[in-house]
Each structure stands twice: as C-alpha cells, then as structure tokens.
Amino acid sequence: MSRITVIGGTGYAGSAIVAEAAARGHQVTALSRSLPEKRIPNVVHVVGDVTDEATLLAPVRGADVVVGAIAPRGPLAAVFRDAYRTIMRLAGAAGVPLFVVGGASTLRPAPGADRFITDLSHIPAELHDEIRAGAAIVLEDLPAAPASLDWVFVSPALRFGAKMPGERLGRYRLGDDVAVDPEGGAISAPDYALGFVDLIEKHEHHRAQVNLGH
Ligand SMILES: NC(=O)c1ccc[n+]([C@@H]2O[C@H](COP(=O)([O-])OP(=O)(O)OC[C@H]3O[C@@H](n4cnc5c(N)ncnc54)[C@H](OP(=O)(O)O)[C@@H]3O)[C@@H](O)[C@H]2O)c1
C-alpha cells in the first residue's frame, strides 16, 4: 500500500486514477479546487489551489507518489508550467516520484520520426496552446529538473478525454515515446488508469516518457 496524492484528482483522468488506486487499497489523497459530486470511498479530498504552494506542501511531503493530473485550461492555462515547476521542486526535495498525466502530442508515430506536435495543422487552433503547454512539461521542464526528481510522463493514446467514448476493457498496451497506436487509437479513462497505477506499483521507469493505448 502506498500513499498516493493526485493533484487534479477529480478531473477526467485524475478521478479514474484515484478510483483505480483506491480500489487496490492505496491510501489516496485527491487535491482540487472543488469537491466532486460523487465521492469515492476511502479517498481523502483536499480542497485547494495548485498555484498556492502552501496548499501543496502537506499533500506532497506526506506522499510516497505524487500524480499530476491538472490541465492547461481555464485560469490554469497561463500558469500551468509554473504550477508544475513548483510541484517538481517540492517532489524532488521530498524525494517523492512524480507521475504526470500527459498528452499524446509529444509521441512519435514511429521510431526516429518527428513527434506529432511538429505538425498540428489537422488539430483545431483553439487546442494548440493547451497542447504546447503540456508538451513543454515533458520536452523542457521535466528533463531540466534536478536529478533528485524521479519522474514518469504518461501519455495517453491520441483519442482520450471527456469528449471521447470509453469503456473499460481491462487491458492496455504500454510503449515508450513511440505511440503504441499511431493510427489515432483511443484509450478509455479506466484502462488508462489501470496502466497508470500498474506503472506506479512496478516503478520500472525513471525520468522517462511512456504511453498507454488499447
Ligand atoms: N489525447 C490527449 O493527448 C489528451 C486528452 C485529454 C487530456 N489530456 C491531458 O491530460 C491531462 C489531464 O486532463 P483532464 O482532461 O483529465 O483534465 P480535467 O478533467 O480538466 O481535470 C483537471 C483537474 O484539475 C483540477 N484543477 C484545475 N485547476 C486547478 C487548480 N488551480 N488547483 C487545483 N486543482 C485544479 C480540477 O478540479 P477543480 O476544477 O475542482 O479544481 C480537476 O480535478 C492534461 O494535461 C491534458 O492536457 C491529453
């Protein structure tokens, strides 16, 4: 049993990870600005803003693993990278590994090929800032973090999110920075969470990007 803090633990990805981790008997804390309508048994909710460093101290220092599941949208869009830099600094200082819910844009369609993000022409322009902010976390900020920070950036398949249908199949495929399904495959939140909590429990990856697809 591990103490797992999920920052953004009431969101699309975060709530699935919280549910999966709690179901396996981990001691889970979920941080968000508001409480969820539906509470998951045995989950401690902390209400706070990730931009307030004081809010983060106890949930990070009191954890064995921290999960970042916030999104660069709304008020957080402008300070998303700053918020993650604070989380990285606190987690690194506390010796707590950080597992980040990332995006698919930084994956490659094939070994050695350009990342998807090099051509966003087929993606609606209103999503470009969100995609670029998320990409900067794994392309710039995490690699620049001191070696004391152990991190894993977990990209989902290209089709993932609240607007995508998704059922629990009870399986997933794991890859590195090459998409396991480069043809635009999907993964549901429950199956992403299944793979995500397996990654936490096995902890075989260090300072690395991986991806989960069906
Ligand atoms: N295919 C893809 O590449 C793909 C698709 C979807 C998502 N993603 C990525 O996955 C990640 C998670 O996305 P998501 O869709 O799961 O996000 P989401 O549903 O919007 O959830 C965001 C979570 O963060 C919390 N939050 C927001 N602002 C906060 C703040 N200032 N302080 C504390 N908590 C805050 C929210 O709760 P409150 O609002 O109550 O605070 C919620 O729990 C993002 O990086 C996103 O870009 C990638």
PDBQT file of the ligand as one rigid body, heavy atoms in Angstrom, charges set to zero:
ROOT
HETATM    1  N1  LIG A 301      -5.204  12.793 -26.071  1.00  0.00    +0.000 N 
HETATM    2  C1  LIG A 301      -4.529  13.635 -25.269  1.00  0.00    +0.000 C 
HETATM    3  O1  LIG A 301      -3.369  13.944 -25.502  1.00  0.00    +0.000 OA
HETATM    4  C2  LIG A 301      -5.210  14.206 -24.055  1.00  0.00    +0.000 A 
HETATM    5  C3  LIG A 301      -6.608  14.232 -23.957  1.00  0.00    +0.000 A 
HETATM    6  C4  LIG A 301      -7.176  14.731 -22.783  1.00  0.00    +0.000 A 
HETATM    7  C5  LIG A 301      -6.374  15.232 -21.746  1.00  0.00    +0.000 A 
HETATM    8  N2  LIG A 301      -5.020  15.217 -21.899  1.00  0.00    +0.000 N 
HETATM    9  C6  LIG A 301      -4.153  15.756 -20.852  1.00  0.00    +0.000 C 
HETATM   10  O2  LIG A 301      -4.388  15.091 -19.621  1.00  0.00    +0.000 OA
HETATM   11  C7  LIG A 301      -4.205  15.984 -18.544  1.00  0.00    +0.000 C 
HETATM   12  C8  LIG A 301      -5.427  15.951 -17.633  1.00  0.00    +0.000 C 
HETATM   13  O3  LIG A 301      -6.551  16.391 -18.389  1.00  0.00    +0.000 OA
HETATM   14  P1  LIG A 301      -8.071  16.134 -17.920  1.00  0.00    +0.000 P 
HETATM   15  O4  LIG A 301      -8.923  16.250 -19.147  1.00  0.00    +0.000 OA
HETATM   16  O5  LIG A 301      -8.162  14.906 -17.083  1.00  0.00    +0.000 OA
HETATM   17  O6  LIG A 301      -8.318  17.431 -17.001  1.00  0.00    +0.000 OA
HETATM   18  P2  LIG A 301      -9.668  17.870 -16.273  1.00  0.00    +0.000 P 
HETATM   19  O7  LIG A 301     -10.751  16.878 -16.456  1.00  0.00    +0.000 OA
HETATM   20  O8  LIG A 301      -9.934  19.291 -16.697  1.00  0.00    +0.000 OA
HETATM   21  O9  LIG A 301      -9.264  17.855 -14.732  1.00  0.00    +0.000 OA
HETATM   22  C9  LIG A 301      -8.451  18.850 -14.163  1.00  0.00    +0.000 C 
HETATM   23  C10 LIG A 301      -8.338  18.608 -12.679  1.00  0.00    +0.000 C 
HETATM   24  O10 LIG A 301      -7.507  19.630 -12.114  1.00  0.00    +0.000 OA
HETATM   25  C11 LIG A 301      -8.255  20.334 -11.090  1.00  0.00    +0.000 C 
HETATM   26  N3  LIG A 301      -7.806  21.711 -11.113  1.00  0.00    +0.000 N 
HETATM   27  C12 LIG A 301      -7.972  22.638 -12.097  1.00  0.00    +0.000 A 
HETATM   28  N4  LIG A 301      -7.411  23.807 -11.755  1.00  0.00    +0.000 NA
HETATM   29  C13 LIG A 301      -6.889  23.625 -10.521  1.00  0.00    +0.000 A 
HETATM   30  C14 LIG A 301      -6.181  24.461  -9.614  1.00  0.00    +0.000 A 
HETATM   31  N5  LIG A 301      -5.898  25.745  -9.917  1.00  0.00    +0.000 N 
HETATM   32  N6  LIG A 301      -5.796  23.951  -8.426  1.00  0.00    +0.000 NA
HETATM   33  C15 LIG A 301      -6.087  22.651  -8.095  1.00  0.00    +0.000 A 
HETATM   34  N7  LIG A 301      -6.728  21.806  -8.914  1.00  0.00    +0.000 NA
HETATM   35  C16 LIG A 301      -7.124  22.295 -10.117  1.00  0.00    +0.000 A 
HETATM   36  C17 LIG A 301      -9.713  20.130 -11.459  1.00  0.00    +0.000 C 
HETATM   37  O11 LIG A 301     -10.598  20.269 -10.365  1.00  0.00    +0.000 OA
HETATM   38  P3  LIG A 301     -11.183  21.722  -9.952  1.00  0.00    +0.000 P 
HETATM   39  O12 LIG A 301     -11.665  22.379 -11.205  1.00  0.00    +0.000 OA
HETATM   40  O13 LIG A 301     -12.266  21.430  -8.939  1.00  0.00    +0.000 OA
HETATM   41  O14 LIG A 301     -10.049  22.458  -9.326  1.00  0.00    +0.000 OA
HETATM   42  C18 LIG A 301      -9.671  18.676 -11.921  1.00  0.00    +0.000 C 
HETATM   43  O15 LIG A 301      -9.621  17.821 -10.793  1.00  0.00    +0.000 OA
HETATM   44  C19 LIG A 301      -3.921  17.357 -19.160  1.00  0.00    +0.000 C 
HETATM   45  O16 LIG A 301      -2.552  17.612 -19.196  1.00  0.00    +0.000 OA
HETATM   46  C20 LIG A 301      -4.459  17.219 -20.565  1.00  0.00    +0.000 C 
HETATM   47  O17 LIG A 301      -3.818  18.089 -21.475  1.00  0.00    +0.000 OA
HETATM   48  C21 LIG A 301      -4.432  14.707 -23.009  1.00  0.00    +0.000 A 
ENDROOT
TORSDOF 0
